[in-house]
């Protein structure tokens, strides 16, 4: 040891500071990455446990929620920025380290947290969850990131729009390129529309309640919420929007099942099917893909108001139990079964109205499940396509002549929407369906920008809803 080293005083070891908010946010991101969990399922129990332990107040919970969802929404953008600040491919950086770096990048570039606080808090988090050695790496990378704001970084890491429009939009708005391309195809139009849509995907969605007819009213919900916490829905007569921070589970009608949490787009789909013109009897309704039960509960309430019955079918047993729970207390007759809609137990022509809200990529709900955009692959649509077509064919067999089928999906991807319906009507992959289009647009009165019809595509940036699709078909023979 040199004389200089012997004379240099050693710094005493300092125990890293425990920051419950950032540790919880890190734990949530690890669960999303390691277990393919969804943040909207992982985060609530973590927050509840933290509150029970006395570690969290409402401000802590709000910050943890922002850190988790903000990081997931802008993950693609932050990855591009982090990649510009490290000397190796991102695939060679350990995922836990990337999570700490992304959390730090979001605090630096996506919040009002002061730069020094964002860096120091992230380094302390790294010391706790990664160790001192990797904390030094985190410190170095975040200091590089802190040299520019978000706009400055986007100028450096995003290709010019004129050279590669889709890649530019993918980096700037944090979506995989293939999803940008698919959404643009479905939306049509120029740059402004697709940028508005991608921006809407990165905004925190409102929480919307549904007052189930005959069981609760919007006035009751609004009175319980008060002027500061509740607003009427934009389009659905049964919708109430919650102000930021509202707790739907604290409301008696929600706890009792008389009301529920349901996006207004989903409400509009159920209402449109229920109000489609029908010749002849209107006594038996079917929800052929009923899990987890939101649309079934609304359909059941609407059916009860007309003296009709609802059969709610769901293939997966655990989801069928959720449907049963959602329908408990319904004022009219209903039945819940676990059955495969592609091999149904009911006889052909048994129903007057049928809804099939088919399994899909979920690209219409990226506001709610931002991590889904990084998990889906184009080839996933190849797996969904045959199932979607089979469910629609069986739905058309299940309805009587003159009855109406609603084909719905929470995706705007053309391969999951109009292409599926047209293939079934034209008999691609099977016999042609003896059915005709019903114009769905008049069944959503007051809703603007519904396109040329006869089907309807809702959009987050135009309607404030998930990107729900609905096609209505009447069986003709």
C-alpha positions in Angstrom: 0.0 0.0 0.0 1.4 3.4 -1.0 2.1 6.1 1.6 -0.6 8.3 0.0 -3.2 5.5 0.4 -2.2 5.0 4.0 -2.8 8.7 4.7 -6.1 8.9 2.9 -9.0 8.6 5.4 -11.6 5.9 4.6 -15.1 6.9 4.1 -17.4 5.2 6.6 -19.9 2.9 5.1 -23.3 4.6 4.8 -26.4 2.3 4.9 -28.6 3.1 1.9 -31.8 4.9 2.6 -35.0 2.9 2.4 -37.5 4.6 0.2 -40.8 2.7 0.4 -42.4 4.5 -2.6 -39.6 3.7 -5.0 -39.0 0.2 -3.7 -42.7 -0.6 -4.2 -42.6 0.9 -7.7 -39.5 -1.3 -8.4 -41.2 -4.4 -7.1 -44.2 -3.7 -9.3 -42.0 -3.4 -12.4 -40.2 -6.6 -11.6 -43.5 -8.5 -11.2 -44.6 -7.1 -14.6 -41.3 -8.2 -16.2 -40.7 -11.5 -14.4 -44.2 -12.9 -14.2 -45.8 -11.3 -17.2 -48.2 -9.7 -14.7 -50.3 -6.7 -15.4 -49.7 -3.5 -13.4 -53.4 -3.0 -12.8 -53.5 -6.4 -11.0 -50.1 -6.1 -9.3 -50.1 -2.6 -7.9 -53.4 -2.5 -5.9 -52.4 -5.3 -3.4 -48.9 -3.8 -3.0 -50.4 -0.4 -2.2 -52.9 -2.0 0.1 -50.2 -3.8 2.0 -48.1 -0.7 2.3 -51.0 1.3 3.7 -51.8 -1.5 6.2 -48.2 -1.4 7.4 -48.4 2.4 7.9 -45.8 3.2 5.3 -48.0 5.0 2.9 -50.4 7.9 2.7 -52.4 9.0 -0.3 -49.6 11.2 -1.7 -47.2 8.2 -1.5 -49.7 6.0 -3.3 -50.2 8.6 -6.0 -46.4 8.9 -6.6 -45.9 5.1 -6.7 -48.8 4.8 -9.2 -47.3 7.5 -11.4 -43.9 6.0 -11.3 -45.1 2.6 -12.3 -47.6 3.6 -15.0 -45.5 6.4 -16.3 -42.4 4.2 -16.7 -44.4 1.4 -18.4 -46.2 3.8 -20.8 -42.9 5.4 -22.0 -40.8 2.4 -21.7 -39.9 2.4 -25.4 -38.9 6.0 -25.4 -36.8 5.6 -22.2 -35.1 2.4 -23.6 -34.0 4.4 -26.6 -32.6 7.2 -24.4 -30.9 4.7 -22.0 -29.4 2.9 -25.0 -27.8 6.2 -26.0 -26.1 6.5 -22.6 -24.7 3.0 -22.1 -21.7 1.4 -23.8 -23.4 -2.0 -24.5 -26.6 -3.3 -26.1 -29.6 -3.1 -23.7 -30.1 -6.8 -23.9 -26.7 -7.2 -22.0 -27.9 -5.0 -19.2 -29.6 -6.9 -16.4 -33.4 -6.4 -16.3 -33.5 -5.2 -12.7 -30.9 -2.6 -13.6 -32.9 -1.5 -16.6 -36.0 -1.1 -14.3 -34.1 1.2 -11.9 -32.7 3.2 -14.9 -36.2 3.5 -16.4 -37.7 4.6 -13.1 -34.9 7.2 -12.8 -35.4 8.3 -16.4 -39.1 8.8 -15.8 -38.5 11.0 -12.8 -35.9 13.1 -14.7 -37.9 13.4 -18.0 -41.5 12.8 -17.2 -42.2 14.4 -13.8 -41.5 17.6 -11.9 -39.1 16.0 -9.4 -35.9 18.1 -9.3 -32.9 16.6 -11.1 -30.8 16.2 -8.0 -33.6 14.5 -6.1 -34.4 12.2 -9.0 -30.8 11.1 -9.4 -30.0 10.7 -5.7 -33.3 8.8 -5.0 -32.7 6.4 -7.9 -29.1 5.8 -6.8 -30.3 5.0 -3.3 -32.9 2.7 -4.7 -30.1 1.0 -6.7 -28.0 0.6 -3.6 -30.9 -1.1 -1.8 -32.0 -3.5 -4.6 -28.9 -3.9 -6.7 -25.9 -3.2 -4.5 -23.3 -0.5 -4.3 -21.4 -1.7 -7.4 -24.3 -1.4 -9.9 -25.5 1.7 -8.1 -22.4 3.5 -9.5 -23.4 2.4 -13.0 -26.9 3.7 -12.4 -25.5 7.0 -11.2 -23.3 7.5 -14.2 -26.1 6.7 -16.7 -28.7 8.9 -15.0 -26.3 11.8 -14.9 -25.9 11.5 -18.7 -29.7 11.4 -19.1 -30.1 14.5 -16.9 -28.0 16.6 -19.4 -31.1 17.0 -21.7 -34.9 17.3 -21.2 -37.3 14.9 -23.0 -37.6 17.0 -26.2 -33.8 17.3 -26.4 -33.4 13.6 -26.1 -36.1 12.9 -28.7 -34.2 15.1 -31.2 -31.2 12.9 -30.6 -32.7 9.4 -30.6 -35.8 9.5 -32.8 -35.2 9.4 -36.6 -36.7 12.4 -38.5 -40.3 12.0 -39.4 -39.5 12.7 -43.0 -37.1 9.8 -43.2 -39.0 7.2 -41.3 -42.4 8.3 -40.1 -43.4 5.0 -38.4 -40.1 4.7 -36.5 -40.2 8.3 -35.5 -43.7 7.9 -34.1 -42.7 4.7 -32.4 -39.8 6.3 -30.5 -41.5 9.6 -29.7 -44.8 8.0 -28.5 -43.4 4.8 -27.1 -45.2 2.2 -29.2 -43.7 -0.8 -31.1 -43.4 0.1 -34.7 -45.8 -2.7 -35.9 -48.5 -1.3 -33.6 -48.0 2.2 -34.9 -48.4 0.8 -38.4 -51.5 -1.2 -37.5 -53.2 1.7 -35.7 -52.4 4.0 -38.6 -54.0 1.6 -41.1 -57.1 1.3 -39.0 -57.4 5.0 -38.4 -56.5 6.3 -41.8 -55.7 10.0 -42.4 -52.5 11.9 -41.9 -50.0 12.6 -39.2 -52.2 14.6 -36.8 -54.7 11.8 -36.2 -52.2 9.1 -35.5 -50.2 11.3 -33.2 -53.4 12.3 -31.3 -54.2 8.6 -30.9 -50.7 7.6 -29.7 -50.7 10.5 -27.2 -54.1 9.4 -25.9 -52.7 5.9 -25.4 -50.1 7.4 -23.1 -52.6 9.3 -20.9 -54.1 8.0 -17.7 -57.7 7.0 -18.5 -60.6 8.1 -16.4 -62.3 5.7 -14.2 -65.9 5.3 -15.4 -68.8 3.7 -13.5 -72.0 2.1 -14.9 -75.2 2.4 -13.0 -77.0 -0.9 -13.9 -80.5 -0.1 -14.9 -83.2 -1.1 -12.4 -80.6 -1.4 -9.7 -78.9 2.0 -9.5 -79.1 5.4 -11.2 -76.5 7.9 -12.3 -78.1 10.5 -10.0 -77.5 8.2 -7.0 -73.9 7.8 -8.0 -73.4 11.5 -8.6 -75.0 12.3 -5.3 -72.7 9.9 -3.5 -69.6 11.3 -5.2 -70.5 14.9 -4.9 -69.7 17.8 -7.3 -65.9 17.5 -6.8 -65.6 13.8 -7.6 -68.3 12.8 -10.1 -69.3 13.9 -13.6 -71.9 12.5 -16.0 -70.8 10.2 -18.7 -70.2 11.7 -22.2 -72.2 9.2 -24.2 -73.8 6.4 -22.2 -76.9 7.3 -20.2 -75.7 4.9 -17.5 -72.1 6.3 -17.1 -70.6 8.4 -14.4 -67.0 9.5 -14.6 -64.8 9.7 -11.5 -62.5 12.6 -10.9 -58.8 11.7 -10.4 -58.3 10.0 -7.1 -61.9 8.8 -6.8 -62.3 5.4 -5.1 -65.1 3.4 -6.7 -64.8 0.6 -4.2 -65.8 3.0 -1.4 -69.3 3.4 -2.9 -72.2 1.3 -1.6 -73.7 0.7 -5.1 -70.4 -0.7 -6.3 -69.9 -2.9 -3.3 -73.4 -4.2 -3.7 -73.0 -4.9 -7.4 -75.7 -2.5 -8.4 -73.0 -0.4 -10.2 -69.6 -1.3 -11.5 -66.5 0.0 -13.1 -66.9 -0.1 -16.9 -65.4 1.9 -19.7 -68.0 3.9 -21.6 -67.0 2.2 -24.9 -68.0 -1.2 -23.4 -71.3 0.3 -22.2 -72.0 1.6 -25.7 -71.5 -1.8 -27.2 -74.0 -3.5 -24.9 -76.5 -0.7 -25.3 -76.3 -0.7 -29.1 -77.0 -4.5 -29.2 -79.8 -4.1 -26.8 -81.4 -1.3 -28.8 -80.9 -2.8 -32.3 -84.3 -3.1 -34.2 -85.8 -6.5 -34.0 -88.8 -8.2 -35.6 -90.6 -10.8 -33.6 -89.9 -12.0 -30.1 -87.3 -10.5 -27.8 -87.1 -12.9 -24.9 -83.8 -14.7 -24.9 -80.4 -13.0 -25.0 -76.9 -14.6 -25.0 -73.5 -13.2 -24.0 -71.3 -15.9 -25.6 -67.9 -14.6 -24.3 -69.1 -13.2 -21.0 -66.0 -13.0 -18.8 -65.2 -11.2 -16.6 -68.9 -10.0 -16.6 -69.1 -6.3 -17.1 -71.1 -6.4 -20.3 -73.1 -9.4 -19.1 -74.2 -7.4 -16.0 -75.3 -4.5 -18.1 -77.1 -6.7 -20.7 -78.7 -8.7 -17.8 -80.1 -5.4 -16.4 -81.3 -4.2 -19.8 -82.9 -7.6 -20.5 -84.7 -7.7 -17.2 -86.3 -4.3 -18.0 -88.0 -5.9 -21.0 -88.9 -9.2 -19.4 -86.1 -11.0 -21.3 -83.7 -13.6 -19.9 -79.9 -13.7 -20.3 -77.6 -16.7 -20.7 -74.0 -15.8 -20.0 -71.5 -18.3 -21.2 -67.7 -18.2 -20.5 -65.2 -20.9 -21.4 -62.9 -20.5 -18.5 -64.4 -21.7 -15.2 -62.7 -19.1 -13.0 -63.9 -16.3 -15.3 -67.4 -17.8 -15.3 -67.3 -17.4 -11.5 -66.5 -13.7 -12.0 -69.5 -13.4 -14.3 -71.7 -15.1 -11.7 -70.6 -12.5 -9.2 -71.2 -9.6 -11.5 -74.8 -10.8 -12.2 -75.8 -11.6 -8.6 -78.8 -9.6 -7.7 -79.9 -9.1 -11.3 -83.6 -8.4 -11.2 -84.5 -10.6 -14.1 -83.9 -14.3 -15.0 -80.3 -15.2 -15.9 -78.0 -18.2 -16.0 -74.2 -18.5 -16.1 -72.5 -21.5 -17.6 -68.9 -22.5 -18.4 -69.0 -23.5 -22.1 -66.9 -23.2 -25.2 -68.6 -20.8 -27.6 -67.1 -22.6 -30.6 -68.8 -25.9 -29.5 -71.9 -24.6 -27.8 -74.4 -26.6 -25.8 -77.4 -24.6 -26.9 -79.4 -25.4 -30.0 -79.2 -23.3 -33.2 -81.6 -20.4 -33.5 -82.2 -20.3 -29.7 -81.7 -16.6 -29.1 -83.0 -13.2 -30.2 -79.9 -11.2 -29.4 -76.3 -12.5 -29.1 -73.2 -10.7 -28.1 -69.7 -12.1 -28.7 -67.0 -9.9 -27.3 -64.2 -12.1 -28.6 -60.7 -12.7 -27.2 -58.2 -10.3 -29.0 -54.9 -8.6 -28.8 -56.2 -5.9 -26.5 -54.7 -3.1 -28.6 -57.7 -1.0 -27.8 -56.9 -0.8 -24.1 -53.3 0.2 -24.1 -54.2 3.2 -21.9 -55.1 0.7 -19.2 -52.5 -1.9 -19.8 -49.5 -0.1 -21.2 -47.3 -3.1 -20.8 -49.4 -5.1 -23.2 -47.9 -3.2 -26.2 -44.5 -4.7 -25.4 -45.8 -8.2 -25.0 -47.9 -8.6 -28.1 -46.3 -9.7 -31.4 -47.8 -9.5 -34.9 -48.0 -13.3 -35.0 -50.4 -13.2 -32.0 -53.1 -12.1 -34.4 -52.7 -15.3 -36.4 -53.6 -17.2 -33.3 -56.6 -15.1 -32.5 -58.0 -15.0 -36.0 -59.4 -18.5 -36.3 -61.0 -18.3 -32.9 -62.7 -15.0 -33.6 -64.1 -16.3 -36.9 -65.3 -19.5 -35.2 -67.1 -17.6 -32.4 -68.8 -15.3 -34.9 -70.0 -18.2 -37.0 -71.4 -19.9 -34.0 -73.1 -16.7 -32.8 -74.8 -16.4 -36.1 -76.0 -20.0 -35.8 -77.2 -19.3 -32.2 -79.5 -16.4 -33.2 -82.9 -17.0 -34.8 -83.8 -15.7 -38.2 -84.4 -12.0 -37.8 -82.3 -11.9 -34.6 -79.2 -9.7 -34.2 -75.6 -10.6 -33.4 -73.1 -8.1 -32.0 -69.5 -8.9 -32.8 -67.2 -6.8 -30.5 -63.6 -6.6 -29.8 -61.3 -4.3 -27.8 -59.0 -3.8 -30.7 -58.9 -1.5 -33.7 -56.7 -3.8 -35.7 -58.3 -4.4 -39.0 -57.3 -8.1 -38.9 -59.5 -8.4 -35.7 -62.4 -6.2 -36.8 -63.9 -5.7 -40.2 -61.7 -8.4 -41.9 -63.1 -11.0 -39.5 -66.7 -10.0 -40.2 -66.3 -9.8 -43.9 -64.5 -13.2 -44.0 -67.4 -14.8 -42.2 -70.1 -13.1 -44.3 -68.3 -14.2 -47.5 -67.7 -17.7 -46.3 -63.9 -17.6 -46.3 -62.9 -20.7 -44.3 -66.5 -22.0 -44.2 -70.0 -21.6 -45.6 -71.2 -18.0 -46.2 -73.2 -16.6 -43.4 -76.8 -15.8 -44.2 -76.7 -12.4 -42.5 -76.7 -8.7 -43.4 -75.1 -5.7 -41.8 -77.1 -3.5 -39.4 -76.0 0.1 -39.2 -74.7 0.5 -35.7 -74.2 4.3 -35.8 -77.8 5.4 -35.1 -77.7 3.1 -32.0 -75.0 5.4 -30.5 -76.9 8.7 -30.5 -74.9 11.8 -29.9 -71.5 10.0 -30.4 -69.5 11.9 -33.1 -67.0 10.7 -35.6 -68.4 7.2 -36.1 -67.1 6.9 -39.7 -68.9 5.6 -42.8 -70.5 2.6 -41.1 -72.2 0.3 -40.9 -69.8 -0.9 -38.2 -68.4 1.4 -35.5 -64.9 1.9 -34.3 -64.5 4.0 -31.1 -61.2 5.8 -30.3 -59.5 7.1 -27.2 -58.6 10.4 -28.7 -62.0 11.0 -30.4 -64.4 9.6 -27.8 -62.4 9.2 -24.6 -63.1 5.5 -24.6 -61.2 2.3 -25.2 -60.9 1.5 -28.9 -63.9 -0.8 -29.0 -65.2 -2.1 -32.3 -68.8 -3.2 -32.9 -70.4 -4.9 -35.9 -74.1 -5.7 -35.8 -75.4 -8.4 -38.1 -79.0 -9.7 -38.6 -79.5 -13.3 -39.6 -81.5 -13.5 -42.8 -82.1 -17.3 -43.2 
